[in-house]
Amino acid sequence: MRITSDQLQQHLTRDLKPLYAVFGDEPLLALEASDLIRAKARAEGYGEREILTVDTGFKWKELAFAGNSQSLFASRKLLELRIPTGKPGTEGSAALQAYCEALPQDVVTLIYLPGIDWRVQKAGWFEALGRAGLLIEAKMVPRRALPQWIAGRLRDQNQEADEDTLGFIADRVEGNLLAAYQEVQKLALLFGTGKITFDEVREAVLDVARYDVFNLGEALIKGEVLHLSRMLDGLRGEGVAPPLVLWAMAEEIRAIGKIITGAASGKPLSMLWREARIWGAPHQNLMQQNLKRFSLSQVTEALRHAATIDRMIKGLIRGDVWDELLQLGLRFAQGGASVMPPRATRKAGAAATAGQPALF
């Protein structure tokens, strides 16, 4: 069985299972989920706690031994197994499956894993964890859901804020949920219960956003020019390499070109998604909803602009790379707006695109 971390508290009011596996890409939510399980176990009389960490030299027989060993001080035990890599290996996989088939009595087992991809989630040992107990996924909070998440945390400390204020906080902490948690806690210390104003929050909240280069594509597709500009500025401040930023933007633009071309030839959507490497329903739905904003000529011009930026990064022509990345993003995100490259790009002329391979 599987639930998300925000469903765990409700589950624990009804039940305490013999095994829990917490995994996911959001450390704060994984930590909070683990704390909830530990607190519930203590309340149910699991007074002893033993921690095993799977590192170099770890002997998997220790898991079975720890589960079946009796304590002199407590009849019930919380056994924690931490697998930092998320990959137990062949021996570990067999040990975990054997452990799940014969869970020890009077022991609650808490297994901690990092974010793992869908391939690992189909492994026999991971599926065995789900059959024996409860899988708890600590999902990252997307930007669109962050204001609501912040509002919920404010409610927990008897505070509230309007939509603009919540959006302001979200902009300052995007991609850094631990910082969001700390900023919300700070508001509880600085201000009393009740509604907090925008001016109060503006003075108190730091700009601690962290941006993921792989989210640039979403901003491009949706035409969120202000968000895109803020993301590029944040990535630059964090020292992200321009080639990676250019690659992320060009891949999304190229995918749009492939879909436009394929759709014109009558290919089904399922085939287009595969050819353009658009995975997952959310990404596919977003692309489908916004595709009409783009044209093939716009895609072609944007990719020529990207080729010029690539030459600029390599030092073959002069120019401000980050300014050009911003110009590329803004022109393309605006959809129907003119896509004429800026002056620095036009100066590069035909030399920038001579001998260019197929665009998509």
C-alpha positions in Angstrom: 0.0 0.0 0.0 1.2 3.5 -0.8 0.2 7.0 0.5 1.8 10.5 0.3 3.4 12.1 3.3 0.5 14.5 3.8 -1.9 11.5 4.3 0.3 9.9 7.0 -1.0 11.8 10.0 -4.6 10.7 9.3 -3.4 7.1 8.9 -1.6 7.1 12.2 -4.7 8.1 14.1 -6.2 4.7 13.1 -3.3 2.3 12.8 0.4 1.5 13.4 1.7 -1.0 10.9 4.8 -3.2 11.5 6.7 -1.7 8.6 7.0 1.7 7.0 9.2 2.8 4.1 9.6 6.6 3.6 11.1 7.7 0.2 11.0 10.8 -2.0 12.8 13.8 -3.2 11.7 16.3 -0.5 13.9 15.9 2.6 11.7 18.1 4.8 8.6 16.0 4.2 10.5 12.7 4.5 11.9 13.9 7.9 8.5 15.0 9.1 7.0 11.7 8.1 9.7 9.8 9.9 9.1 11.9 13.0 5.4 11.2 13.0 6.1 7.4 12.9 8.6 7.6 15.7 6.2 9.6 17.9 3.4 7.1 17.2 5.7 4.2 18.0 6.8 5.8 21.3 3.1 6.4 22.3 2.4 2.7 21.6 5.1 1.5 23.9 8.0 0.9 21.5 10.6 2.2 23.9 13.8 1.0 22.3 15.2 2.5 19.1 18.0 0.9 17.0 19.4 2.4 13.8 21.2 0.6 11.0 22.8 2.5 8.1 23.6 0.7 4.8 27.1 1.9 3.9 30.3 0.4 2.7 30.9 -2.8 4.6 27.4 -3.2 5.9 26.4 -6.8 6.6 22.8 -7.5 5.7 22.6 -10.3 8.2 22.5 -7.5 10.8 19.0 -6.6 9.7 17.5 -10.0 10.6 19.6 -10.1 13.8 18.5 -6.7 14.9 14.9 -7.5 14.2 14.9 -10.7 16.2 17.1 -9.7 19.1 15.3 -9.1 22.4 16.2 -6.0 24.6 16.7 -6.2 28.3 15.1 -2.8 28.7 12.0 -2.8 26.5 9.7 -5.4 25.1 9.0 -3.4 21.9 11.5 -1.8 19.5 11.6 0.7 16.7 14.1 -0.5 14.1 15.3 2.0 11.6 17.1 1.0 8.4 18.6 3.8 6.3 19.6 3.2 2.7 21.2 6.5 1.6 21.8 5.3 -2.0 18.4 3.8 -2.5 20.0 0.7 -4.0 20.4 -2.3 -1.6 22.2 -4.4 -4.2 21.6 -8.1 -4.9 22.3 -9.3 -1.3 20.3 -6.5 0.2 17.4 -7.1 -2.1 17.2 -10.7 -1.0 17.6 -9.8 2.6 14.8 -7.2 2.5 12.4 -9.7 0.8 13.2 -12.3 3.3 12.7 -9.8 6.2 9.3 -8.8 4.8 8.1 -12.4 4.5 8.7 -12.9 8.2 8.4 -9.6 10.0 9.7 -9.8 13.7 7.2 -9.6 16.5 7.0 -6.5 18.7 9.1 -4.5 16.2 8.1 -1.5 14.0 10.5 -1.2 11.1 11.1 2.2 9.6 13.1 2.2 6.3 14.4 5.5 4.9 15.2 5.9 1.2 16.0 8.9 -1.0 14.1 9.7 -4.1 14.1 6.7 -6.4 12.9 6.4 -10.0 10.1 4.2 -11.4 12.5 1.4 -12.4 13.7 0.9 -8.8 10.1 1.1 -7.6 9.3 -2.0 -9.7 12.1 -4.0 -8.1 11.1 -7.0 -6.1 12.5 -5.7 -2.8 10.6 -2.4 -3.1 7.3 -4.2 -4.0 7.9 -6.5 -1.0 8.0 -3.4 1.3 4.7 -2.3 0.0 3.1 -5.7 0.6 4.4 -6.0 4.1 3.7 -2.5 5.2 3.1 1.1 4.0 5.1 3.1 1.4 5.1 6.8 2.1 6.2 9.1 -0.7 7.5 12.5 0.2 6.7 14.3 -3.1 8.2 17.7 -3.9 5.7 20.5 -3.7 5.4 22.1 -7.2 5.5 25.9 -7.6 1.8 26.1 -8.4 0.9 24.3 -5.1 3.4 26.1 -2.9 1.1 29.1 -1.8 -1.5 26.6 -0.6 1.2 24.6 1.2 2.4 27.8 2.9 -1.2 28.7 3.8 -1.6 25.3 5.5 1.5 25.7 7.5 0.4 29.2 8.6 -3.0 27.8 9.7 -1.2 25.3 11.8 0.3 28.2 13.8 -3.0 30.2 13.8 -1.9 32.7 11.2 -3.3 33.5 7.7 -2.3 35.7 4.8 -4.0 36.8 1.5 -3.3 35.4 -1.9 -0.8 38.1 -2.9 1.2 37.6 0.3 1.3 33.9 -0.1 2.5 34.3 -3.7 5.2 36.7 -2.5 6.5 34.2 0.0 6.4 31.4 -2.6 8.5 33.4 -5.0 11.1 33.9 -2.3 11.4 30.3 -1.3 10.7 28.4 -4.5 12.5 25.1 -4.8 13.7 25.2 -1.2 11.0 23.7 1.0 13.2 23.6 4.1 13.7 27.4 3.8 9.9 27.8 3.3 9.4 25.9 6.5 11.9 28.1 8.4 10.4 31.3 7.0 6.9 30.3 8.1 8.2 29.5 11.6 9.9 32.8 11.7 6.6 34.6 11.0 5.1 32.8 14.1 7.9 34.2 16.2 7.8 37.8 14.8 4.0 38.3 14.6 1.0 37.1 16.7 -1.8 34.9 15.7 -4.3 36.2 13.1 -3.8 37.8 9.7 -0.3 39.0 8.7 0.0 41.8 6.2 2.0 42.0 3.0 4.2 44.7 4.4 5.0 42.7 7.4 5.9 39.7 5.3 8.0 41.7 2.8 10.2 43.0 5.6 10.6 39.6 7.2 11.0 37.0 4.4 14.4 36.5 2.8 14.9 35.7 -0.8 16.1 32.1 -0.5 14.6 30.6 -3.7 16.4 27.7 -5.4 15.5 27.1 -9.0 15.6 23.8 -10.9 16.9 24.2 -14.5 14.5 21.5 -15.6 11.5 23.6 -14.7 12.4 26.2 -17.3 10.4 24.3 -19.9 7.2 24.6 -17.9 7.6 28.4 -17.7 8.3 28.5 -21.5 5.2 26.5 -22.4 2.9 28.4 -20.1 4.3 31.8 -21.2 5.1 32.9 -17.6 7.6 35.6 -18.6 8.0 37.1 -15.1 8.6 33.6 -13.6 11.0 32.7 -16.4 13.0 35.9 -15.8 13.2 35.3 -12.1 14.3 31.7 -12.6 17.1 32.6 -15.0 18.3 35.3 -12.6 18.2 32.7 -9.8 20.1 30.1 -11.8 22.7 32.6 -12.7 23.1 33.6 -9.1 23.5 29.9 -8.1 26.3 29.5 -10.6 24.5 27.0 -12.9 26.4 26.5 -16.1 24.9 28.3 -19.1 25.3 25.2 -21.4 22.9 23.3 -19.1 20.4 26.2 -19.1 20.6 26.4 -22.9 20.1 22.7 -23.3 17.0 22.7 -21.1 15.4 25.5 -23.1 16.4 24.1 -26.5 15.1 20.6 -25.6 11.7 22.0 -24.8 11.6 24.2 -27.9 12.7 21.3 -30.1 10.0 19.0 -28.5 7.4 21.6 -29.5 8.7 21.6 -33.0 8.5 17.8 -33.3 4.9 17.8 -32.0 3.8 20.6 -34.4 5.5 18.8 -37.3 4.1 15.4 -36.4 0.6 16.6 -35.7 0.5 18.2 -39.2 1.3 14.8 -40.7 -1.5 13.2 -38.8 0.5 11.2 -36.2 -1.4 10.2 -33.1 -0.6 11.9 -29.8 0.7 8.8 -28.2 3.4 8.6 -30.9 4.1 12.3 -30.8 4.8 12.1 -27.0 7.3 9.3 -27.5 9.1 11.0 -30.4 9.3 14.3 -28.6 10.2 12.5 -25.3 7.4 14.2 -23.4 6.9 11.9 -20.4 4.1 11.9 -17.8 0.5 13.1 -18.0 1.1 16.5 -16.4 3.8 17.5 -18.9 1.7 16.1 -21.8 -1.4 17.9 -20.7 0.5 21.2 -20.3 1.9 20.8 -23.8 -1.4 20.0 -25.3 -3.1 23.0 -23.7 -0.6 25.5 -24.9 0.5 24.1 -28.2 -1.6 26.5 -30.3 0.4 29.4 -29.0 3.4 28.3 -31.0 4.2 28.1 -34.7 6.8 26.2 -36.7 8.5 29.4 -37.8 8.7 30.5 -34.2 10.3 27.2 -33.2 12.8 27.4 -36.1 13.8 31.0 -35.3 14.2 30.2 -31.6 16.5 27.2 -32.4 18.6 29.4 -34.6 18.9 31.8 -31.8 19.9 28.9 -29.5 22.6 27.9 -32.0 24.0 31.4 -31.8 24.0 31.4 -28.0 25.9 28.1 -28.2 28.6 29.7 -30.3 28.7 32.6 -27.8 29.2 30.2 -24.9 32.1 28.6 -26.8 33.7 32.0 -27.4 33.3 32.0 -31.1 31.3 35.2 -31.1 30.9 38.0 -28.6 27.9 38.7 -26.4 26.3 38.5 -23.0 25.3 34.8 -22.7 22.8 35.3 -19.9 21.2 38.3 -21.5 20.8 36.2 -24.7 19.3 33.3 -22.7 16.8 35.7 -21.3 15.9 37.2 -24.7 15.5 33.7 -26.1 13.2 32.7 -23.3 11.1 35.8 -23.2 10.6 35.9 -27.0 9.6 32.3 -27.2 7.4 32.3 -24.1 5.4 35.2 -25.4 4.0 33.0 -28.1 2.6 35.2 -30.8 5.2 38.0 -30.1 7.9 38.7 -32.7 10.7 36.2 -32.5 13.3 38.4 -34.3 16.6 37.7 -32.6 18.2 40.7 -30.7 20.9 42.9 -32.4 23.8 40.9 -31.0 22.4 37.7 -32.5 21.6 39.3 -35.9 25.2 40.5 -36.1 26.4 36.9 -36.0 24.5 36.6 -39.4 24.5 33.5 -41.5 27.8 32.4 -39.9 26.0 31.3 -36.8 23.7 28.9 -38.6 25.8 27.9 -41.6 26.1 24.1 -41.8 23.4 23.8 -39.1 22.0 20.2 -38.7 18.3 19.6 -38.8 16.5 21.5 -36.1 14.1 18.8 -35.0 
